[in-house]
């Protein structure tokens, strides 16, 4: 049976389009042979996003505070549980 590529999921609570530090991390992981998924949020004014790896941008109901983090963590948990 052929081996599956190693997978890495990188999660950030900010807009994926503006986080160059995490983009570089994902690029290095991809160069090392990982299948990468970067997960973050999408704001109403987020620019289009083109990356050489998979991305998932979540539109959230809340933007700040404890309720934002609760919503983000629940949605991330469900994403990890049921996909990829």
C-alpha positions in Angstrom: 0.0 0.0 0.0 1.5 3.4 -0.9 2.1 5.7 2.0 0.1 8.9 2.3 1.9 12.2 2.4 2.3 13.7 5.8 -0.3 16.4 6.5 -0.1 19.6 8.4 -2.9 21.9 9.4 -2.0 25.5 10.4 -4.6 27.5 12.1 -4.6 31.3 12.7 -7.3 33.6 14.0 -6.6 36.4 11.7 -7.1 37.0 8.0 -5.1 34.6 5.9 -4.3 37.3 3.2 -2.3 39.4 5.6 -0.3 36.8 7.6 3.0 36.5 5.7 4.8 34.8 8.6 2.4 31.9 8.6 2.5 31.8 4.8 6.2 31.3 4.9 5.8 28.5 7.5 3.2 26.7 5.2 5.5 27.2 2.2 8.4 25.5 4.0 6.2 22.7 5.2 5.0 22.1 1.6 8.7 22.1 0.4 9.4 19.4 3.0 6.7 17.2 1.4 3.7 18.0 3.7 0.2 18.3 2.4 -0.7 21.7 4.0 -4.1 23.2 4.9 -4.1 26.8 6.3 -7.2 27.7 8.2 -8.2 31.2 9.2 -10.9 33.8 9.0 -12.3 35.9 6.2 -13.3 39.4 6.9 -15.7 41.4 4.8 -12.9 43.4 3.2 -10.5 40.4 2.7 -8.7 40.4 -0.6 -8.7 37.4 -2.9 -6.2 34.7 -1.8 -4.0 32.5 -4.0 -1.6 30.2 -2.2 0.3 27.1 -3.4 -1.4 25.0 -0.8 -5.0 24.4 0.4 -6.7 27.2 2.4 -10.0 27.4 4.3 -11.3 30.8 5.2 -14.2 30.9 7.7 -16.7 33.7 7.9 -17.5 34.2 11.6 -20.4 35.9 13.2 -18.2 37.5 15.9 -15.1 39.6 15.4 -13.6 40.0 18.9 -13.8 38.8 22.5 -14.4 35.5 24.2 -17.4 34.7 21.9 -15.2 35.1 18.8 -12.7 32.6 20.2 -15.4 30.2 21.3 -17.0 30.3 17.8 -13.6 29.9 16.1 -12.6 26.9 18.2 -15.9 25.1 17.8 -15.8 25.6 14.0 -12.1 24.5 13.8 -12.9 21.4 15.9 -15.8 20.5 13.5 -13.5 21.1 10.5 -10.8 18.8 11.9 -13.4 16.2 13.0 -15.3 15.9 9.7 -12.9 16.8 6.9 -9.4 16.8 5.6 
